[in-house]
C-alpha cells in the first residue's frame, strides 16, 4: 500500500475534540485514507456516506437528540462526501459541542458546502487538511527514487491519480472515465449551470493554455461565454479541485503585468484526459506545459504536506520578459524557470534581477528536480 504523507499530520490531531475535515479532488484517495485512520485508531466508528439519499435526509436538519441516536455507542463518526449534505457545518458543530467524546472526520470532494457553510459554525472547532492524488515524494518512498524517475515521462502523461497509478497500461480508459463521470458532478449538483457544454469547452480551453497567461475575455470568446460567467465557472472549477490559479508579481517595474493569472490542473493525467491526448512525449508539442504543470502541482503537494507557508506568483512584463514561478517565504523571493531538458539555455532577465536584488534564482530540469520536490 502506498503511504500518504498527510496521514501522519492527521494522526497528531486524532485525540482532541475538534473535527477533522479532509478536502480534495474526487478519487484522490480520501476514502482509503480515512478508512485506514479509523481502523488504526482503535475506536469503534460509524461510517456514513453523504452520497446516499437516506443519510442526507437524516443529517440535513440535525438536532442533538437525533444525532446521538444515530451515533449510538460509537466513539468516532466518519462522514464521507459530506459536501452533499445540507447544513453539514451545523451538524458537525452540534457533535463537537454536545458530544465531545465523539471524534468527527468528514471528507469532501468539493469545497462548496464544506468551505462555504462549514467555516462559520466550525470556527475554532476543526482541523482542515487537503489531500491530492499521489505525489512524487510518496511514490519515491513507496518504491525508491530510481524506479520513480524511470516513470517520470509516464507520470507527466498519466499523472498520479490512484486509478492511473494502480492500473498501469489501462490509464487512458481510467482517466477518461474519471473525467466523464466525476469531473463536473459537484458543480452540476450544487450550481444552476444552464450550459454544461460550455463548461466542458472552458475546461478544454484551460487545458490548452496551461503554463500561459490566461485572459478571461479571450476564454469567454472562445467558448461562447461572457466575462462574468467565465470567471464564475473558473471559480467553481477551483472549488471542485480541478484547477488552481496563481497571480502575477507586480511591485517594482513599471511595465510588469498586473492582475494577470496562470491556471494549472491539479493532475497532468486529468488535464490530458480532458483533451484526450495521451501520446508519448516525443510526439507532443506541449512538453514544456506538461513539465511546468507537473512541477507546480508537485511543489504544491510538498508545501501542503510539510506545512510550508509560501506565496506563489509568476512574473512577466509587457516586453515579454518572464519567469515561470516565484515563491515568497519569510520575506525572501525565489525565482524558478522550468526547462524539460538541461541543455535548454536559460538566463534570468536583468530587469527582474535589478528590481528584486538578492532573489534566489534556479532552473529546474529533468536532471535537477528532485530537491525542488522535497526528495534528496
Secondary structure, 3 states (H helix, E strand, C coil): CCCCCHHHHHHCCCCCCCEEEEECCCCCCHHHHHHHHHHHHCCCEEEEECCCHHHHHHHHCCCHHHHHHHHCCCCEEEEECHHHCCCHHHHHHHHHHHCCCCEEEEEECCCHHHHHCCCCCCCCCEEEEECCCCCHHHHHHHHCHHHHHHCHHHHHHHCCCHHHHCCCCCHHHHHHHHHHHCCCHHHHHHCCCCCHHHHHHHHHHHHCCCCCEECHHHHHHHHCCCHHHHHHHHHHHHHCCCEEEEEECCCCCCCECCCCEEEEECCHHHHHHHCCCCCCHHHCCCHHHHHHHHHHHHHHHHHHHHCCCCEEEEEEECCCCEEEEEEEECCEEEEEEECCCCCCCCCCCHHHHHHCCCCEEEEECCCCCCHHHCCC
